[in-house]
Amino acid sequence: MNILLVGSGGREHALAWKLAQSPSCSKLYAAPGNPGIAECAASVALDAANHKAVIAFCHENDVALVVVGPEAPLVAGLADDLRAEGIAVFGPGKAAAELEGSKAFTKRLCDRANIPTARYAEVHNYAEGMAACAEVCGQAPYVIKADGLAGGKGVVIAEYNDAARHAFIDLFGGDGTTNTTGAKAVIEEFMEGEEASFFALTDGETILPFGTAQDHKRVGEGDTGPNTGGMGAYSPAPVLTDDLIDRSMREIVEPTVRTLAAEGMPYSGVLYAGLMLTDEGPKLVEYNIRFGDPECQVLMMRFEGDLAALLMACARGKLVDAEPVRFSEDTALTVVMAAEGYPGTPRKGGAIDLGDAEADGAKVFHAGTSRGDDGGLIASGGRVLNVTARGSNVTQAQAAAYKAVDAISFPDGFCRRDIGWREVEREA
């Protein structure tokens, strides 16, 4: 079958790389793609916001399946418009996509379905925010989340009251006494524990676990500094034991899928549950409606089946008949190489030479690259490369990934040198 992949980042490069290996994939298109994706898919100049153009392209090129990588097109209802034209799509419709489109939507669903999560309050201005911090959290730290899409960077963990005040001023505009931006926020209690990611595929009825991972959100080593979209990840996450996976399915994922279906919002696609492993068991931190980035990169390095066939089964409501999900027993680890200035204003245009980074089996996924006037590779985003490798455990995968990092010339770039550090310490 012909497949159209929507997106241009590292997650989409990983998906394209794996889809291109699928026996059931005849022709792979990517809109708009990037220089790495262009090595395994035909790039097409399509704007995902122009649903009519995407639909016309699918009809003209006999596209049987559309795989939507990023969250924004799903929140905008692209999947609904494709399905209305009889085109199979991997990804939820607009109503169910609110799981990521609105933090408040998800928290309310947790209330209705009795899903374990942090205590919370919805706020619309500075005064409500400060009052909620005192009521919900009692004392710092306070977890403050912008309600809408924020590219993985809409969370502030305020360690003291002044930090909370500044966060509310940033969110609501002006001096913070009114709301000049129209923004909403969710205030949550700070949960103690270790965070991990759990993935499941569902067609609205059948649910299949699809691996675990842990990522590093903070820009600095030792998990310090501001939040980013993710500076690295590894899979599987040993802290998510079989028992915790069973509990996460039973107490979090299954009630979510059942509740959405019962309320007329059937969920189809990948459901990414960010979990906090507390003393009371796993609790939901947040949902994402797409594969994580860079978690997708490590999942695809380990996945051993026909990805195209699996995603089509999900899109067609036939997941119950799909082949069992198979992953390598190896660990995969990815290191994000970012442009100087990230997560603030990244420096763009820096030259990149990948050298022999992939000589020993590593894979470099392009996240924010383009071609310069001379055809050379340059940085065009904040997170630029995902340098990914495998090993028998986290320690070996980490060593292989950093060996590949050190083979790359990217003077304007930087990376953390401690991805996977908690698990490396446990293995030692």
C-alpha positions as CSV (number, residue, x, y, z in Angstrom):
1,M,0.0,0.0,0.0
2,N,1.0,3.6,-0.5
3,I,1.4,5.6,2.8
4,L,1.6,9.3,3.5
5,L,3.5,10.3,6.6
6,V,2.7,13.8,8.0
7,G,5.5,15.6,9.8
8,S,9.1,16.8,9.6
9,G,10.9,16.0,12.9
10,G,13.0,13.3,14.5
11,R,9.9,11.3,15.4
12,E,8.8,11.3,11.8
13,H,12.2,10.3,10.6
14,A,12.1,7.3,12.9
15,L,8.6,6.4,11.7
16,A,9.7,6.8,8.0
17,W,12.8,4.7,8.5
18,K,10.7,1.8,10.0
19,L,7.8,2.1,7.6
20,A,10.1,2.0,4.7
21,Q,11.3,-1.5,5.9
22,S,7.7,-2.8,6.1
23,P,6.9,-5.5,3.5
24,S,3.4,-4.1,3.2
25,C,4.6,-0.6,2.2
26,S,4.8,0.0,-1.5
27,K,5.4,3.7,-1.7
28,L,6.1,6.1,1.2
29,Y,5.5,9.8,0.9
30,A,6.3,12.4,3.6
31,A,4.8,15.9,4.0
32,P,7.0,17.9,4.2
33,G,9.8,15.6,5.5
34,N,13.4,16.6,6.1
35,P,16.8,15.6,4.6
36,G,16.9,12.4,6.7
37,I,13.4,11.4,5.8
38,A,14.2,12.1,2.1
39,E,16.5,9.1,2.2
40,C,13.6,6.7,2.7
41,A,10.5,8.6,1.5
42,A,9.4,10.9,-1.3
43,S,9.1,14.4,0.1
44,V,6.0,16.3,-1.0
45,A,5.2,20.0,-0.4
46,L,1.9,19.6,1.5
47,D,0.7,21.9,4.3
48,A,-1.0,19.7,6.9
49,A,-3.3,22.6,7.8
50,N,-4.8,22.5,4.3
51,H,-7.0,19.4,4.8
52,K,-8.4,19.6,1.3
53,A,-5.0,19.5,-0.3
54,V,-4.0,16.5,1.8
55,I,-7.2,14.7,0.8
56,A,-6.6,15.5,-2.9
57,F,-3.1,14.2,-2.7
58,C,-4.2,11.0,-1.1
59,H,-6.8,10.4,-3.9
60,E,-4.4,11.3,-6.7
61,N,-1.7,9.0,-5.4
62,D,-3.7,6.1,-4.2
63,V,-2.7,6.6,-0.6
64,A,-4.2,3.8,1.5
65,L,-3.0,5.0,4.9
66,V,-2.1,8.4,6.4
67,V,0.2,8.3,9.5
68,V,0.1,11.6,11.4
69,G,3.2,12.2,13.4
70,P,2.7,15.5,15.3
71,E,-0.1,16.5,17.6
72,A,-1.2,19.8,16.1
73,P,-2.9,18.4,12.9
74,L,-4.8,15.8,15.0
75,V,-6.0,18.5,17.4
76,A,-7.1,20.5,14.3
77,G,-9.2,17.5,13.1
78,L,-7.2,16.2,10.2
79,A,-8.0,12.6,11.0
80,D,-11.8,13.3,11.0
81,D,-11.6,14.9,7.5
82,L,-9.6,12.1,6.1
83,R,-11.9,9.4,7.5
84,A,-14.9,11.3,6.1
85,E,-13.3,10.8,2.7
86,G,-12.8,7.0,3.3
87,I,-9.0,7.4,3.8
88,A,-7.6,5.3,6.7
89,V,-5.6,7.3,9.2
90,F,-3.5,6.5,12.2
91,G,-4.3,9.0,14.8
92,P,-7.4,10.1,16.9
93,G,-10.2,12.4,15.8
94,K,-10.5,16.0,17.1
95,A,-12.7,15.2,20.1
96,A,-10.4,12.5,21.5
97,A,-7.3,14.5,20.6
98,E,-8.3,16.9,23.4
99,L,-6.5,14.5,25.7
100,E,-3.4,16.4,24.6
101,G,-5.0,19.6,23.3
102,S,-6.3,20.4,26.8
103,K,-4.8,19.5,30.2
104,A,-8.1,20.4,31.8
105,F,-10.0,18.0,29.5
106,T,-7.8,15.1,30.6
107,K,-8.0,16.0,34.3
108,R,-11.8,16.0,34.1
109,L,-11.8,12.7,32.3
110,C,-9.6,11.3,35.1
111,D,-12.3,12.5,37.6
112,R,-15.1,10.8,35.7
113,A,-13.2,7.5,35.1
114,N,-11.5,7.4,38.6
115,I,-8.0,7.4,37.1
116,P,-5.2,8.0,39.6
117,T,-3.6,11.4,39.0
118,A,-2.5,14.4,40.9
119,R,-4.9,16.7,42.6
120,Y,-5.6,19.8,40.5
121,A,-7.5,23.0,39.8
122,E,-8.3,24.9,36.7
123,V,-7.4,28.6,36.8
124,H,-8.0,31.6,34.4
125,N,-6.0,34.5,36.1
126,Y,-3.3,35.3,38.5
127,A,-5.5,35.5,41.6
128,E,-7.1,32.1,40.9
129,G,-3.6,30.7,40.2
130,M,-2.0,31.8,43.5
131,A,-5.1,30.7,45.5
132,A,-5.0,27.3,43.8
133,C,-1.3,26.9,44.6
134,A,-2.1,27.3,48.2
135,E,-5.2,25.1,48.2
136,V,-4.1,22.3,45.9
137,C,-0.4,22.1,46.8
138,G,-0.2,23.7,50.2
139,Q,3.4,24.7,49.7
140,A,6.0,24.7,46.9
141,P,6.9,23.2,44.6
142,Y,3.9,24.0,42.5
143,V,3.2,22.4,39.1
144,I,1.8,24.9,36.6
145,K,0.7,23.7,33.2
146,A,-0.5,25.8,30.3
147,D,-3.8,24.3,29.1
148,G,-3.1,24.1,25.4
149,L,-0.4,22.6,23.1
150,A,3.0,23.7,24.1
151,G,5.4,21.4,22.3
152,G,6.4,19.6,25.5
153,K,7.5,22.9,27.1
154,G,4.4,24.2,28.8
155,V,5.2,23.0,32.3
156,V,6.7,25.1,35.1
157,I,7.7,23.5,38.4
158,A,7.8,26.6,40.7
159,E,10.1,26.0,43.6
160,Y,8.9,29.1,45.5
161,N,6.1,31.7,45.4
162,D,7.9,34.3,43.3
163,A,8.5,31.6,40.6
164,A,4.8,30.9,40.5
165,R,4.0,34.6,40.3
166,H,6.3,35.0,37.3
167,A,4.8,31.9,35.6
168,F,1.3,33.3,36.0
169,I,2.4,36.7,34.6
170,D,3.9,35.0,31.6
171,L,0.7,32.9,31.1
172,F,-1.9,35.6,31.6
173,G,-0.1,38.7,30.3
174,G,0.2,42.2,31.7
175,D,1.0,42.5,35.4
176,G,-0.9,39.2,36.0
177,T,-3.9,40.8,37.7
178,T,-6.1,40.2,34.7
179,N,-6.1,37.7,31.8
180,T,-5.1,39.5,28.6
181,T,-4.0,36.4,26.7
182,G,-7.1,34.2,27.0
183,A,-4.9,31.4,28.4
184,K,-6.0,28.8,30.9
185,A,-3.8,26.8,33.2
186,V,-4.0,23.7,35.4
187,I,-2.3,23.7,38.8
188,E,-1.3,20.3,40.1
189,E,0.2,18.9,43.3
190,F,3.8,17.9,43.0
191,M,4.0,14.1,42.8
192,E,7.0,12.4,44.3
193,G,8.5,9.5,42.3
194,E,10.2,8.5,39.1
195,E,8.6,9.4,35.8
196,A,8.3,6.9,32.9
197,S,6.5,6.6,29.6
198,F,4.1,3.8,28.6
199,F,2.7,3.4,25.1
200,A,-0.3,1.5,23.9
201,L,-2.0,1.1,20.5
202,T,-5.8,1.1,20.3
203,D,-8.5,1.1,17.7
204,G,-11.1,2.1,20.3
205,E,-11.8,-1.4,21.5
206,T,-8.6,-3.6,21.4
207,I,-5.6,-2.2,23.3
208,L,-2.1,-3.5,22.7
209,P,0.9,-2.4,24.9
210,F,3.6,-0.9,22.8
211,G,6.7,-0.5,24.9
212,T,8.1,1.7,27.6
213,A,10.7,4.5,27.8
214,Q,12.2,7.1,30.0
215,D,13.2,10.5,28.8
216,H,15.1,13.5,30.1
217,K,13.1,16.8,29.8
218,R,15.5,19.2,31.5
219,V,18.2,20.9,29.4
220,G,21.0,20.4,31.9
221,E,22.9,17.4,33.1
222,G,21.6,15.9,36.3
223,D,18.1,16.9,35.1
224,T,18.5,20.6,35.9
225,G,17.5,23.7,34.1
226,P,14.4,24.5,32.1
227,N,12.1,21.9,30.5
228,T,12.6,21.1,26.8
229,G,10.9,18.9,24.3
230,G,13.3,16.2,25.4
231,M,17.1,15.9,25.5
232,G,17.3,12.1,25.2
233,A,15.5,8.8,26.0
234,Y,16.0,5.1,26.4
235,S,13.8,2.0,26.0
236,P,12.7,-0.2,27.7
237,A,12.3,1.5,31.1
238,P,13.3,-1.2,33.7
239,V,11.5,0.8,36.4
240,L,8.2,-0.1,34.7
241,T,8.0,-3.7,35.8
242,D,5.5,-6.2,34.4
243,D,3.3,-5.6,37.5
244,L,3.4,-1.8,37.0
245,I,2.6,-2.2,33.3
246,D,-0.4,-4.4,34.2
247,R,-1.6,-1.8,36.8
248,S,-1.1,1.1,34.3
249,M,-3.2,-0.8,31.7
250,R,-5.9,-1.7,34.2
251,E,-6.2,1.5,36.2
252,I,-5.2,4.2,33.6
253,V,-5.2,3.2,29.9
254,E,-8.2,0.9,29.8
255,P,-10.6,3.2,31.7
256,T,-9.5,6.1,29.4
257,V,-10.3,4.1,26.2
258,R,-13.6,2.8,27.6
259,T,-14.7,6.2,28.8
260,L,-13.9,8.0,25.6
261,A,-15.8,5.3,23.6
262,A,-18.8,5.5,25.9
263,E,-18.9,9.3,25.5
264,G,-18.9,9.1,21.7
265,M,-15.2,10.0,21.3
266,P,-13.6,6.6,20.3
267,Y,-9.8,6.8,20.4
268,S,-7.8,5.3,17.6
269,G,-4.0,5.6,17.4
270,V,-1.2,5.5,19.9
271,L,-1.9,6.6,23.5
272,Y,1.2,7.8,25.3
273,A,0.8,7.9,29.0
274,G,3.3,9.9,31.0
275,L,3.4,8.1,34.4
276,M,4.7,9.0,37.9
277,L,5.6,5.9,39.8
278,T,4.6,6.9,43.3
279,D,4.5,4.9,46.6
280,E,0.8,4.4,45.9
281,G,1.4,3.1,42.4
282,P,1.4,4.6,38.9
283,K,-0.4,7.9,38.5
284,L,-1.1,9.7,35.3
285,V,1.0,12.9,34.7
286,E,-0.4,13.6,31.2
287,Y,-1.4,12.0,27.9
288,N,0.1,12.6,24.5
289,I,-1.9,11.5,21.4
290,R,1.1,10.6,19.3
291,F,4.5,8.9,19.7
292,G,6.8,10.8,21.9
293,D,9.8,12.7,20.6
294,P,12.5,11.4,21.2
295,E,10.8,8.3,22.7
296,C,9.6,7.2,19.2
297,Q,13.2,7.0,18.1
298,V,14.2,4.4,20.7
299,L,10.9,2.5,20.2
300,M,11.5,2.2,16.4
301,M,15.1,1.0,17.0
302,R,13.7,-1.9,19.0
303,F,10.5,-2.7,17.1
304,E,10.8,-5.9,14.9
305,G,7.5,-6.2,13.1
306,D,5.7,-4.8,10.1
307,L,4.9,-1.3,11.3
308,A,2.8,-0.4,8.3
309,A,0.5,-3.5,8.7
310,L,0.2,-2.8,12.4
311,L,-0.8,0.8,12.0
312,M,-3.2,-0.1,9.2
313,A,-4.9,-2.6,11.5
314,C,-5.2,0.0,14.1
315,A,-6.7,2.5,11.6
316,R,-9.2,0.0,10.3
317,G,-10.4,-1.2,13.6
318,K,-8.8,-4.6,13.1
319,L,-6.2,-4.6,15.9
320,V,-7.6,-7.7,17.4
321,D,-6.3,-9.6,14.3
322,A,-2.9,-7.9,14.2
323,E,0.4,-9.8,14.6
324,P,1.8,-9.8,18.2
325,V,3.9,-6.8,19.0
326,R,7.6,-7.8,19.0
327,F,10.5,-5.8,20.3
328,S,14.2,-6.6,20.5
329,E,15.5,-7.4,23.9
330,D,18.2,-4.9,23.4
331,T,18.1,-1.4,25.0
332,A,18.0,1.6,22.6
333,L,19.2,5.0,23.7
334,T,19.1,8.3,21.9
335,V,21.0,11.6,22.6
336,V,19.5,14.8,21.3
337,M,22.0,17.2,19.7
338,A,20.5,20.7,20.0
339,A,21.5,24.1,18.6
340,E,23.1,26.6,21.0
341,G,20.5,28.7,22.7
342,Y,17.8,25.9,22.9
343,P,15.3,25.9,24.6
344,G,15.3,29.6,24.2
345,T,16.3,31.1,20.8
346,P,18.3,28.5,19.0
347,R,21.2,29.4,16.7
348,K,20.2,28.3,13.2
349,G,22.3,27.7,10.1
350,G,25.2,25.9,11.8
351,A,27.0,23.4,9.5
352,I,26.8,19.7,10.3
353,D,29.0,16.8,9.2
354,L,27.7,13.4,10.3
355,G,31.1,11.7,9.5
356,D,31.0,8.0,10.2
357,A,28.5,8.3,13.1
358,E,26.5,5.3,11.8
359,A,29.5,3.1,11.1
360,D,28.9,0.7,14.0
361,G,25.1,0.4,13.7
362,A,24.0,3.7,15.3
363,K,21.3,5.7,13.5
364,V,21.2,9.4,13.3
365,F,17.6,10.7,13.0
366,H,17.2,14.2,11.6
367,A,15.0,16.4,13.9
368,G,15.7,20.0,12.7
369,T,17.9,19.9,9.6
370,S,17.8,21.4,6.1
371,R,20.1,21.8,3.2
372,G,22.2,24.9,2.7
373,D,22.8,26.7,-0.5
374,D,25.8,24.4,-1.2
375,G,23.7,21.3,-0.5
376,G,25.4,20.7,2.9
377,L,23.5,19.8,6.0
378,I,22.7,22.7,8.4
379,A,20.7,23.2,11.6
380,S,17.2,24.6,11.1
381,G,15.6,24.0,14.5
382,G,16.2,23.8,18.3
383,R,16.6,20.0,18.5
384,V,18.6,19.1,15.5
385,L,19.7,15.4,15.6
386,N,18.8,12.3,17.5
387,V,21.8,10.0,17.8
388,T,20.5,6.6,18.5
389,A,22.2,3.3,19.3
390,R,21.5,-0.1,20.8
391,G,23.2,-2.3,23.4
392,S,22.5,-5.2,25.8
393,N,21.7,-2.7,28.6
394,V,21.5,1.0,29.1
395,T,25.2,1.3,29.9
396,Q,26.2,-0.3,26.6
397,A,23.6,1.6,24.6
398,Q,24.8,4.9,26.2
399,A,28.4,4.2,25.3
400,A,27.5,3.3,21.7
401,A,25.3,6.5,21.3
402,Y,28.0,8.8,22.6
403,K,30.6,7.2,20.4
404,A,28.4,8.1,17.5
405,V,27.9,11.7,18.9
406,D,31.6,12.1,19.1
407,A,32.0,11.2,15.4
408,I,29.7,14.2,14.4
409,S,31.0,17.7,13.7
410,F,28.4,20.3,14.8
411,P,30.2,23.3,16.3
412,D,27.0,25.2,17.0
413,G,25.5,22.2,18.8
414,F,25.5,20.8,22.3
415,C,24.1,17.7,24.1
416,R,23.8,16.3,27.5
417,R,26.5,13.8,28.4
418,D,24.4,11.9,31.0
419,I,21.4,10.5,29.2
420,G,20.3,7.3,31.0
421,W,22.2,8.2,34.1
422,R,19.8,6.8,36.7
423,E,19.7,3.4,35.1
424,V,23.4,3.4,34.5
425,E,23.9,4.0,38.2
426,R,21.4,1.1,39.0
427,E,23.2,-1.2,36.6
428,A,26.5,-0.4,38.2
